[in-house]
Amino acid sequence: MFAVIKSGGKQYRVSVGDTLEVERISVGGGSLVEFKEVLLIDDGHKTWLGQPYLPKALVRAQLLEEFKDDKIIVFKKKRRKQYKKKRGHRQIQSRVKILEIIPDVELKEKETFETKPIDELQKKEMTEVLEREDKAIEIETEEAEKKVRGRKKKTGES
C-alpha cells in the first residue's frame, strides 16, 4: 500500500515504515503528525484518486527530528561591473516516519470502536441492566393484565 501526499508544496510517494525529509513542521519532537492533503492511495487491488485531495483520507506519521539541510550557495554576479555577492542558506527540514495510511478515517474509527474487547465488569453491568429491564417489562405486563381483568368484571364479560 502506498500513498501520494503533499507537504510544503512538494509531493511525496510514501508507504508504511518509510522515513522521509519534508519541509519544517513546527510540532514538538516525537509527536504525531497528520497529513490531510492525500492525493492518491493504492492498496494493490483498489486505487483512490482525489480531485485534488481525498476528503476522508489521512496519513499518520511520527516526527523524528528537525535538522538543517545542506548549505545552498547563492552567488550573484554582473560581469564587467565589479559586482559579486555570495550568500549561503540552510533550510530547516523535518524527518518523519510514516506509521499508517488510512483511506477512510470514519470507517477506521468505527472499526476501532466495534472491536474493543469487553471486560468482566462491563459484562456484569450489562447483564444487571438487562435483568432490570426484564423485571420492569414483567411488572408492566402484570399491571396491564390486572387492568384488563378489572374492565372485564365491570362490563360483565367473561
C-alpha positions as CSV (number, residue, x, y, z in Angstrom):
1,M,0.0,0.0,0.0
2,F,1.3,3.4,-0.9
3,A,0.0,7.0,-0.9
4,V,1.0,10.3,-2.5
5,I,0.9,13.2,-0.1
6,K,1.5,16.9,-0.4
7,S,3.6,18.8,2.1
8,G,5.4,22.1,1.8
9,G,4.4,22.5,-1.8
10,K,6.0,19.2,-2.8
11,Q,4.5,15.7,-3.4
12,Y,5.9,12.5,-1.8
13,R,5.2,8.9,-2.5
14,V,5.1,7.1,0.8
15,S,4.3,3.7,2.3
16,V,4.1,2.4,5.9
17,G,7.5,2.4,7.5
18,D,9.1,4.9,5.2
19,T,11.3,7.7,6.6
20,L,11.3,10.9,4.6
21,E,12.5,14.5,4.9
22,V,9.9,17.2,4.4
23,E,10.0,21.0,4.9
24,R,9.8,22.1,8.5
25,I,6.8,21.0,10.5
26,S,6.6,23.1,13.7
27,V,5.5,20.5,16.2
28,G,7.4,19.1,19.2
29,G,9.8,16.2,18.7
30,G,8.3,12.7,18.9
31,S,4.7,13.9,18.3
32,L,2.3,12.6,15.8
33,V,1.7,14.5,12.5
34,E,-1.3,14.0,10.3
35,F,-1.1,14.7,6.6
36,K,-4.6,15.5,5.3
37,E,-3.6,16.5,1.8
38,V,-3.6,13.0,0.3
39,L,-3.7,12.9,-3.5
40,L,-3.8,9.2,-4.1
41,I,-3.9,5.9,-2.3
42,D,-3.2,2.4,-3.8
43,D,-3.5,-0.8,-1.9
44,G,-2.7,-3.2,-4.7
45,H,-6.3,-4.0,-5.5
46,K,-8.0,-0.6,-5.5
47,T,-6.8,2.9,-6.2
48,W,-8.4,6.0,-4.7
49,L,-7.7,9.2,-6.7
50,G,-8.6,12.6,-5.2
51,Q,-9.7,15.7,-7.1
52,P,-7.4,17.2,-5.9
53,Y,-7.5,15.6,-2.5
54,L,-9.2,12.6,-1.0
55,P,-11.7,14.1,1.5
56,K,-11.6,11.3,4.2
57,A,-8.1,10.0,3.7
58,L,-5.3,10.5,6.2
59,V,-1.6,9.6,6.6
60,R,-0.2,9.5,10.1
61,A,3.5,10.0,10.8
62,Q,5.8,10.4,13.8
63,L,8.1,13.4,13.9
64,L,11.6,12.0,14.5
65,E,13.7,15.2,14.4
66,E,14.3,18.7,13.0
67,F,17.6,19.4,11.3
68,K,19.3,21.8,8.9
69,D,19.8,20.7,5.4
70,D,23.0,21.1,3.4
71,K,24.1,24.6,2.6
72,I,23.0,26.2,-0.6
73,I,25.2,28.9,-2.0
74,V,23.6,31.8,-3.7
75,F,26.1,33.7,-5.9
76,K,25.2,36.8,-7.8
77,K,27.4,38.5,-10.4
78,K,27.2,41.2,-13.0
79,R,30.0,40.9,-15.5
80,R,32.3,43.9,-16.1
81,K,30.6,45.9,-13.3
82,Q,32.7,44.6,-10.4
83,Y,29.5,43.3,-8.7
84,K,29.7,40.0,-6.8
85,K,27.6,38.7,-3.9
86,K,27.9,35.4,-2.2
87,R,25.3,34.3,0.3
88,G,24.6,31.0,2.0
89,H,21.4,29.4,3.2
90,R,20.5,26.3,5.2
91,Q,16.8,25.2,5.1
92,I,15.3,23.6,8.2
93,Q,13.9,20.2,7.5
94,S,11.8,17.7,9.5
95,R,12.4,13.9,9.4
96,V,9.2,11.9,9.7
97,K,8.4,8.2,9.8
98,I,5.1,7.0,8.2
99,L,3.0,5.0,10.7
100,E,-0.2,4.3,8.8
101,I,-2.2,5.1,5.7
102,I,-6.0,5.4,6.2
103,P,-8.2,5.6,3.1
104,D,-11.3,6.5,5.2
105,V,-10.9,7.9,8.7
106,E,-14.6,7.5,9.6
107,L,-14.5,3.8,8.7
108,K,-11.3,3.3,10.7
109,E,-12.8,4.9,13.8
110,K,-15.9,2.6,13.5
111,E,-13.7,-0.5,13.3
112,T,-11.7,0.5,16.4
113,F,-14.9,1.3,18.3
114,E,-16.5,-2.0,17.4
115,T,-13.5,-4.3,18.1
116,K,-13.0,-3.0,21.6
117,P,-12.9,-6.0,24.0
118,I,-15.4,-6.0,26.9
119,D,-14.0,-6.8,30.3
120,E,-15.7,-8.7,33.1
121,L,-17.0,-5.6,34.9
122,Q,-18.7,-4.3,31.8
123,K,-20.3,-7.7,31.2
124,K,-21.7,-7.8,34.7
125,E,-23.1,-4.3,34.4
126,M,-24.7,-5.2,31.1
127,T,-26.4,-8.3,32.5
128,E,-27.7,-6.4,35.5
129,V,-29.2,-3.7,33.3
130,L,-30.8,-6.4,31.1
131,E,-32.3,-8.1,34.2
132,R,-33.7,-4.8,35.5
133,E,-35.3,-4.2,32.1
134,D,-36.8,-7.7,32.1
135,K,-38.3,-7.2,35.6
136,A,-39.7,-3.8,34.5
137,I,-41.4,-5.4,31.5
138,E,-42.9,-8.2,33.6
139,I,-44.3,-5.7,36.1
140,E,-45.8,-3.6,33.2
141,T,-47.5,-6.7,31.7
142,E,-48.9,-7.8,35.1
143,E,-50.4,-4.3,35.6
144,A,-51.9,-4.3,32.1
145,E,-53.4,-7.8,32.7
146,K,-55.0,-6.6,36.0
147,K,-56.5,-3.6,34.2
148,V,-58.0,-5.8,31.6
149,R,-59.4,-8.2,34.2
150,G,-60.9,-5.2,36.1
151,R,-62.6,-3.9,32.9
152,K,-64.0,-7.3,32.2
153,K,-65.5,-7.6,35.6
154,K,-67.1,-4.1,35.3
155,T,-68.6,-4.8,31.9
156,G,-69.6,-8.3,32.8
157,E,-67.6,-10.0,30.1
158,S,-66.2,-13.5,30.8
